[in-house]
């Protein structure tokens, strides 16, 4: 699945993102609204990940 597909189906994908990154709140997921950079930024802030780690995690999630 590519990011355009995820962005278009964000309402359905939020549950999967919440399952993977449980510390993200529903409000934060609504705020992200399918924006990859926003998701990576939230992961960096919430989990203390580097930009590269956040990008890799999003890639893994996207391809699972």
Wavefront OBJ file of the C-alpha trace (Angstrom):
o trace
v 0.000 0.000 0.000
v 1.369 3.430 -0.831
v 0.967 6.566 1.245
v -1.654 8.076 -1.096
v -3.862 5.058 -0.393
v -3.309 5.368 3.354
v -4.078 9.076 3.230
v -7.303 8.416 1.316
v -8.375 5.751 3.825
v -7.093 7.505 6.957
v -10.337 7.010 8.893
v -9.990 3.247 8.427
v -6.218 3.284 8.995
v -6.408 5.185 12.292
v -7.309 1.985 14.150
v -4.264 0.223 12.785
v -2.047 3.180 13.685
v -3.543 3.266 17.195
v -2.824 -0.461 17.604
v 0.812 0.025 16.544
v 1.442 3.264 18.459
v -0.862 3.077 21.478
v 0.436 6.284 23.051
v -1.050 8.366 20.222
v -4.422 9.756 21.255
v -7.504 9.852 19.069
v -7.168 13.631 18.923
v -3.572 13.345 17.727
v -4.582 10.811 15.076
v -7.343 13.177 13.931
v -4.790 15.998 13.829
v -2.415 13.875 11.712
v -5.265 13.313 9.218
v -3.202 11.108 6.911
v -0.176 13.405 6.782
v 2.933 11.232 6.864
v 5.242 13.996 8.103
v 2.820 14.789 10.925
v 2.735 11.109 11.933
v 6.525 10.898 11.914
v 6.724 14.093 13.969
v 4.289 12.755 16.561
v 6.302 9.531 16.835
v 9.465 11.540 17.402
v 7.791 13.642 20.096
v 5.879 10.864 21.895
v 8.443 8.085 21.715
v 11.707 10.041 21.542
v 12.614 8.505 18.201
v 15.017 9.973 15.699
v 13.680 11.148 12.364
v 15.181 8.050 10.698
v 13.631 5.683 13.270
v 10.211 7.277 12.867
v 10.451 7.082 9.068
v 11.485 3.413 9.223
v 8.621 2.537 11.582
v 6.088 4.268 9.337
v 7.520 2.404 6.311
v 7.223 -0.931 8.153
v 3.658 -0.170 9.238
v 2.703 0.956 5.747
v 4.052 -2.260 4.198
v 2.472 -4.630 6.735
l 1 2 3 4 5 6 7 8 9 10 11 12 13 14 15 16 17 18 19 20 21 22 23 24 25 26 27 28 29 30 31 32 33 34 35 36 37 38 39 40 41 42 43 44 45 46 47 48 49 50 51 52 53 54 55 56 57 58 59 60 61 62 63 64
